[in-house]
Amino acid sequence: MKKRWLALLATVVLLSMIVPSVVFAQAYQTSFTTSITYQNVGTESASIVVEFYDSPNATVPIVITRPALAPLASASLFVGGLTEVASGFRGSAVMQSDQPLLATMVQLPQGPGTRNRPLSNGFPDAGSEQVLVATVLRNMFNTNTIFSIQNTGMSASAVTFRFYNTAAVQVHSFTETVQPGAAYYVDAGTITQLGATFNGSAVVEAPGGSIVGGVMELSTTGSAASAFEGVGEGASTVYMPSALCQAFGADTAYAVQNTSLSTTTSVTVRYSNGVNHTQQIAPGAKASFVACQAPGMTSGFNGSAEIESTATPIIAIGKAYGSGLSTAFVGVPEGGGASEIGLPYVRWATDANYAAGTQQRVFLTIQNIGDANLAAGSVVVRYIDRHGVELGTHTLGALAAGQKLNSNAAMAGLTEFGIDNGTFGGGAIVEGPDGSELAVVARVSTQVAAGQFASEDYSGMPLP
């Protein structure tokens, strides 16, 4: 059977990043080690090999063979535990399997201070000539952006990086050669050509090639850390399953990038409570839409949103903040939903362990991005342990077009999930009627104090 490739941008692996300083609470000064959580969503046992590339010029990978994985089962590969991969490694990985896989990378902070675990997904059989990074920061909002671009093609590619500020001015560009499977890292905090401060976006191009991208945003003054994926192309409509204004002590903001380099567009965020917010976005630029700043928005709003562009395709990154949250997720383009969505990383700690801050809970937000309303009982969330055994299901109520509902393992009758005698592992599959279009965001939370959480989001992935 043909091997399936799953590109993994191991954004920070094995104590890479900037060497930690004495101010351990600064996420930008924190080292991270990657754990790759993956799930076999095929129908047969999967044979899996992982190849690691340690630099943009690497042509000979470090090859790791993994144990066979049963259908619907999940497992984790902690890169810090691999003797074949040296400490200080910063690179990329490619998973190969004879069954379809889904994978989410968990960046584990090393040292005290930073509790958040940035999350981002692998790219199954994917890549394009372009990667769009909707938000790039240098010393802005006390944050620096680090992103990496991986070559998913079969030959070396010349990759050009272009940076645009919010006024749509190209501030800087450069070109680097990247070998197949390898990745090139960009640390905006070290690029002096961006100026003392920079707030904008990036367009990365590999003409005739195939690339994907992963992004981390790290606080320079505190512990906030988040991650999200680069996007290959935009759409005229993008859906956001999570929208908050002073709900649970949190707010959301959307970074929306105009993918055209020649045409201005008018963009409107339509919140599920009927509130709209419109801005003009210049070519290549981004604009920020803060839910609480939308005209007529009411405090306590907890819903979803739809973003529409009149003239050009757009991409959008959602962020939730407040009560200690520091999250990021990619908006789902029109046509990007699916009737089956997989989530490889799902946990549910007991009340005692969650209150103690020693284990996590995962909350799912499920949005109907199709045109048809979905009847009560037609959408089911299946909670599947690391062995591939279904332990519980949660049947949702009616889900109108554009609306969202929530799920977690407790709603499926489970007091604990993804924690098996000290061994972690488990995922979920959200299933709707044939032809339905669902989008899912998972929020992974650790309680660090009463009413304070270290949380991060990742997007559910359509099943092949």
Residue pairs with C-beta under 8 A, 6 or more apart in sequence:
1 98
2 98
3 96
3 97
3 98
4 96
4 97
4 98
4 99
4 100
4 101
4 124
4 125
5 94
5 95
5 96
5 124
5 125
5 152
6 38
6 94
6 95
6 96
6 97
6 101
6 103
6 122
6 123
6 124
6 125
7 92
7 94
7 122
7 123
7 126
7 127
7 150
7 152
7 212
8 36
8 92
8 93
8 94
8 95
8 103
8 105
8 122
8 123
9 92
9 105
9 120
9 122
9 123
9 148
9 150
9 183
9 212
9 213
9 214
10 34
10 36
10 52
10 79
10 90
10 91
10 92
10 93
10 105
11 32
11 34
11 105
11 107
11 118
11 120
11 146
11 147
11 148
11 214
11 215
11 216
11 227
12 31
12 32
12 33
12 34
12 90
12 107
12 146
12 216
13 32
13 33
13 34
13 79
13 85
13 89
13 90
13 91
14 33
14 34
14 79
14 80
14 85
14 86
14 87
14 88
14 89
14 90
15 31
15 32
15 33
15 80
15 87
15 88
15 110
16 31
16 32
16 88
16 89
16 90
17 30
17 31
17 32
17 90
17 146
18 28
18 29
18 31
19 29
19 31
20 29
20 30
20 31
20 110
20 111
21 29
23 29
23 113
24 30
24 111
24 112
24 113
24 114
25 112
25 113
25 114
25 222
25 223
26 113
26 219
26 220
26 221
26 222
26 223
27 109
27 114
27 116
27 218
27 219
27 220
27 222
27 223
27 224
27 225
28 143
28 144
28 189
28 218
28 219
28 220
30 109
30 110
30 111
30 113
30 114
30 218
30 223
30 225
31 109
31 110
31 111
32 107
32 108
32 109
32 110
32 118
33 78
33 79
33 80
33 107
33 108
33 110
34 79
34 80
34 105
34 106
34 107
34 108
35 76
35 77
35 78
35 79
35 80
35 105
35 106
35 108
36 50
36 76
36 77
36 79
36 93
36 95
36 103
36 104
36 105
36 106
36 122
37 74
37 75
37 76
37 103
37 104
37 105
37 106
37 344
37 345
37 425
38 48
38 69
38 74
38 75
38 76
38 77
38 95
38 101
38 102
38 103
38 104
38 122
38 344
39 72
39 73
39 74
39 101
39 102
39 103
39 342
39 344
39 427
40 46
40 69
40 70
40 71
40 72
40 73
40 74
40 97
40 99
40 100
40 101
40 388
41 72
41 99
41 100
41 101
41 102
41 342
41 429
41 463
41 464
42 71
42 99
42 100
42 101
43 71
43 99
44 71
44 98
44 99
45 68
45 69
45 70
45 71
45 99
46 68
46 69
46 71
46 97
46 98
46 99
46 101
47 68
47 97
47 98
47 99
48 65
48 66
48 67
48 68
48 69
48 95
48 96
48 97
48 101
49 63
49 64
49 65
49 66
49 95
49 96
49 97
50 63
50 64
50 66
50 77
50 93
50 94
50 95
50 96
51 61
51 62
51 63
51 64
51 93
51 94
51 95
51 96
51 181
52 61
52 62
52 63
52 64
52 79
52 84
52 85
52 89
52 91
52 92
52 93
53 61
53 62
53 91
53 92
53 93
53 94
53 179
53 181
53 182
53 183
54 62
54 89
54 90
54 91
55 91
55 182
56 176
56 177
56 178
56 179
56 182
56 183
56 184
57 177
57 179
57 182
58 91
58 179
58 181
58 182
59 179
59 180
59 182
61 94
61 181
62 84
62 85
64 77
64 82
64 84
66 75
66 77
67 75
69 75
69 99
70 387
70 388
71 99
71 388
72 384
72 388
72 390
72 427
72 429
73 384
73 386
73 387
73 388
74 344
74 384
74 386
74 388
74 425
74 426
74 427
75 386
75 425
76 106
76 424
76 425
79 85
79 89
80 108
90 185
91 182
91 183
92 148
92 150
92 181
92 182
92 183
94 181
95 101
95 103
95 122
100 124
100 463
100 464
101 122
101 124
102 121
102 122
102 124
102 342
102 343
102 344
102 427
102 461
102 463
103 121
103 122
103 344
104 119
104 120
104 121
104 122
104 343
104 344
104 345
104 458
105 119
105 120
105 121
105 122
105 214
105 227
106 117
106 118
106 119
106 345
107 117
107 118
107 119
107 216
107 225
107 227
108 117
109 115
109 116
109 117
109 225
113 223
114 223
114 225
115 223
115 357
115 446
115 448
115 454
116 223
116 224
116 225
116 226
116 326
116 454
116 455
116 456
117 225
117 444
117 446
117 454
117 456
118 216
118 225
118 226
118 227
118 456
119 227
119 345
119 444
119 456
119 457
119 458
120 214
120 215
120 227
120 228
120 229
120 458
121 229
121 458
121 459
121 461
123 152
123 212
123 229
124 461
124 464
126 152
126 212
126 232
127 152
127 153
127 210
127 211
127 212
127 232
128 210
128 211
128 212
128 232
128 233
129 205
129 206
129 207
129 208
129 209
129 210
129 211
130 203
130 204
130 205
130 206
130 211
130 232
130 233
131 149
131 203
131 204
131 211
131 212
131 213
131 230
131 231
131 232
132 201
132 202
132 203
132 204
132 230
132 231
132 232
132 233
132 234
132 257
132 259
132 315
133 145
133 147
133 201
133 202
133 203
133 204
133 213
133 215
133 230
134 201
134 231
134 255
134 256
134 257
134 286
134 315
134 316
134 317
135 145
135 200
135 201
135 215
135 217
135 255
135 257
135 286
135 317
136 145
136 147
136 163
136 188
136 198
136 200
136 201
136 202
137 143
137 144
137 145
137 188
137 198
137 199
137 217
138 144
138 145
138 188
138 189
138 191
138 194
138 195
138 197
138 198
139 189
139 196
139 197
139 198
139 220
140 197
140 198
140 199
141 199
142 219
142 220
142 221
142 222
143 217
143 218
143 219
143 220
143 224
144 187
144 188
144 189
144 217
144 218
144 220
145 188
145 189
145 215
145 216
145 217
145 218
146 185
146 186
146 187
146 188
146 189
146 215
146 216
146 218
147 185
147 186
147 188
147 202
147 213
147 214
147 215
147 216
147 230
148 183
148 184
148 185
148 186
148 213
148 214
149 159
149 161
149 178
149 183
149 184
149 186
149 204
149 206
149 211
149 212
149 213
149 230
150 178
150 181
150 182
150 183
150 211
150 212
150 213
150 214
151 157
151 159
151 178
151 179
151 180
151 181
151 182
151 183
151 206
151 209
151 210
151 211
152 180
152 181
152 210
152 211
152 212
153 180
153 206
153 209
153 210
153 211
154 180
155 180
155 209
156 177
156 178
156 179
156 180
157 177
157 178
157 206
157 208
157 209
157 210
157 211
158 175
158 176
158 177
158 206
158 207
158 209
159 175
159 176
159 177
159 178
159 184
159 204
159 205
159 206
159 209
159 211
160 173
160 174
160 175
160 204
160 205
160 206
161 173
161 174
161 175
161 176
161 186
161 202
161 204
162 170
162 172
162 173
162 202
162 203
162 204
162 205
162 284
163 170
163 171
163 172
163 173
163 191
163 194
163 198
163 200
163 201
163 202
164 170
164 171
164 200
164 201
164 202
164 203
164 284
164 285
165 171
165 198
165 199
165 200
165 285
166 199
166 200
166 285
166 286
166 287
167 282
167 285
168 258
168 282
168 283
168 284
168 285
170 284
171 193
171 194
171 195
171 198
171 200
172 191
172 193
172 194
176 184
178 184
178 206
178 211
186 202
188 194
188 198
189 220
191 198
200 285
200 286
201 255
201 257
201 284
201 285
201 286
203 259
203 261
203 284
204 211
204 213
204 230
212 229
212 230
212 232
213 229
213 230
214 227
214 228
214 229
214 230
215 227
215 228
215 229
215 230
215 328
216 225
216 226
216 227
217 224
217 225
217 226
217 227
217 328
218 224
218 225
219 225
219 326
223 326
223 454
224 321
224 326
225 326
225 456
226 319
226 326
226 327
226 328
226 456
226 457
227 328
227 456
228 317
228 328
228 329
228 330
229 330
229 459
231 315
231 330
233 259
233 313
234 257
234 259
234 309
234 312
234 313
234 314
234 315
234 333
235 313
235 314
235 315
235 333
235 334
235 335
235 336
236 308
236 309
236 312
236 313
236 314
236 334
237 306
237 307
237 308
237 309
237 333
237 334
238 256
238 306
238 307
238 314
238 315
238 316
238 331
238 332
238 333
238 334
239 304
239 305
239 306
239 307
239 331
239 332
239 333
239 334
239 336
239 337
239 367
239 369
239 402
239 439
240 252
240 254
240 269
240 304
240 305
240 306
240 307
240 316
240 318
240 331
240 332
240 367
241 304
241 329
241 332
241 365
241 366
241 367
241 404
241 439
241 440
241 441
242 252
242 304
242 318
242 320
242 329
242 365
242 404
242 441
242 443
242 457
243 252
243 271
243 272
243 291
243 301
243 302
243 303
243 304
243 305
243 318
244 250
244 251
244 252
244 291
244 301
244 302
244 320
245 251
245 252
245 291
245 292
245 294
245 297
245 298
245 299
245 300
245 301
246 292
246 299
246 300
246 301
246 322
247 300
247 301
247 302
248 302
248 323
249 322
249 323
249 451
250 320
250 321
250 322
250 323
250 325
251 290
251 291
251 292
251 320
251 321
251 322
252 290
252 291
252 318
252 319
252 320
252 321
253 288
253 289
253 290
253 291
253 318
253 319
253 321
254 269
254 288
254 289
254 305
254 307
254 316
254 317
254 318
254 319
254 331
255 286
255 287
255 288
255 316
255 317
255 319
256 267
256 269
256 281
256 286
256 287
256 288
256 289
256 307
256 314
256 315
256 316
257 281
257 284
257 285
257 286
257 314
257 315
257 316
258 264
258 265
258 267
258 281
258 282
258 283
258 284
258 285
258 286
258 309
258 312
258 314
259 284
259 312
259 313
259 314
259 315
260 283
260 284
260 311
260 312
260 313
261 283
261 284
262 283
263 283
263 311
263 312
264 280
264 281
264 282
264 283
264 311
265 280
265 281
265 309
265 310
265 311
265 312
265 314
266 278
266 279
266 280
266 281
266 309
266 310
266 311
267 278
267 279
267 280
267 281
267 287
267 289
267 307
267 308
267 309
267 310
267 314
268 276
268 277
268 278
268 307
268 308
269 276
269 277
269 278
269 289
269 294
269 305
269 306
269 307
270 276
270 305
270 306
270 307
270 308
271 277
271 291
271 294
271 297
271 301
271 303
271 304
271 305
272 303
272 304
272 305
272 402
272 403
272 404
273 297
273 298
273 301
273 303
275 294
275 295
275 296
275 297
275 298
275 301
276 294
276 295
277 289
277 293
277 294
277 295
277 297
279 287
279 289
280 287
281 287
281 309
281 314
283 312
289 307
291 297
291 301
291 305
292 299
303 403
303 404
304 365
304 367
304 402
304 403
304 404
306 369
306 402
307 314
307 316
307 331
315 330
315 331
315 333
316 330
316 331
317 328
317 329
317 330
317 331
318 327
318 328
318 329
318 330
318 331
318 441
318 457
319 327
319 328
320 327
320 443
320 455
320 457
321 327
323 451
323 452
323 453
324 448
324 449
324 452
324 453
324 454
324 455
325 453
325 455
326 454
326 455
326 456
327 443
327 455
327 456
327 457
328 456
328 457
329 441
329 457
329 458
329 459
330 459
332 367
332 369
332 439
332 459
334 369
335 437
336 369
336 439
336 462
337 369
337 370
337 436
337 437
337 438
337 439
337 462
338 437
338 438
338 462
338 463
339 431
339 432
339 433
339 434
339 435
339 436
339 437
339 438
340 429
340 430
340 431
340 432
340 462
340 463
341 366
341 429
341 430
341 438
341 439
341 440
341 460
341 461
341 462
341 463
342 427
342 428
342 429
342 430
342 460
342 461
342 462
342 463
343 362
343 364
343 427
343 428
343 429
343 430
343 440
343 442
343 458
343 460
343 461
344 427
345 362
345 427
345 442
345 444
345 458
346 362
346 364
346 383
346 409
346 417
346 418
346 426
346 427
346 428
346 442
347 359
347 360
347 361
347 362
347 409
347 417
347 418
347 419
347 424
347 426
347 444
348 361
348 362
348 408
348 409
348 410
348 414
348 415
348 416
348 417
348 418
348 419
349 358
349 359
349 360
349 361
349 416
349 419
350 359
350 415
350 416
353 359
353 419
354 360
354 361
354 447
355 447
357 446
357 447
357 448
357 449
359 419
359 446
360 444
360 445
360 446
361 408
361 444
361 445
362 408
362 409
362 418
362 442
362 443
362 444
362 445
363 406
363 407
363 408
363 442
363 443
363 445
364 381
364 406
364 407
364 408
364 428
364 430
364 440
364 441
364 442
364 443
364 460
365 404
365 405
365 406
365 440
365 441
365 442
365 443
366 379
366 381
366 396
366 399
366 404
366 405
366 406
366 407
366 430
366 438
366 439
366 440
367 402
367 403
367 404
367 438
367 439
367 440
368 374
368 379
368 399
368 400
368 401
368 402
368 403
368 404
368 432
368 436
368 437
368 438
369 401
369 402
369 437
369 438
369 439
370 401
370 435
370 436
370 437
370 438
371 401
372 401
372 436
373 398
373 399
373 400
373 401
374 398
374 399
374 400
374 432
374 433
374 436
375 398
376 396
376 397
376 398
377 395
377 396
377 397
378 396
378 399
378 432
378 433
378 436
379 395
379 396
379 399
379 405
379 430
379 431
379 432
379 433
379 436
379 438
380 393
380 394
380 395
380 396
380 430
380 431
381 393
381 394
381 395
381 396
381 407
381 411
381 412
381 428
381 429
381 430
381 431
382 390
382 393
382 428
382 429
382 430
382 431
383 390
383 391
383 392
383 393
383 394
383 409
383 412
383 414
383 417
383 426
383 428
384 390
384 391
384 426
384 427
384 428
384 429
385 391
385 417
385 418
385 420
385 425
385 426
386 418
386 420
386 423
386 424
386 425
386 426
391 412
391 414
391 417
391 426
392 409
392 412
392 413
392 414
392 417
393 412
394 407
394 408
394 411
394 412
396 405
396 407
397 405
399 405
407 428
407 430
409 416
409 417
409 418
417 426
418 424
418 425
418 426
419 426
420 426
429 463
430 438
430 440
430 460
432 438
439 459
439 460
440 459
440 460
441 457
441 458
441 459
441 460
442 457
442 458
442 459
442 460
443 455
443 456
443 457
444 455
444 456
444 457
444 458
445 453
445 454
445 455
446 453
446 454
446 455
447 453
448 454
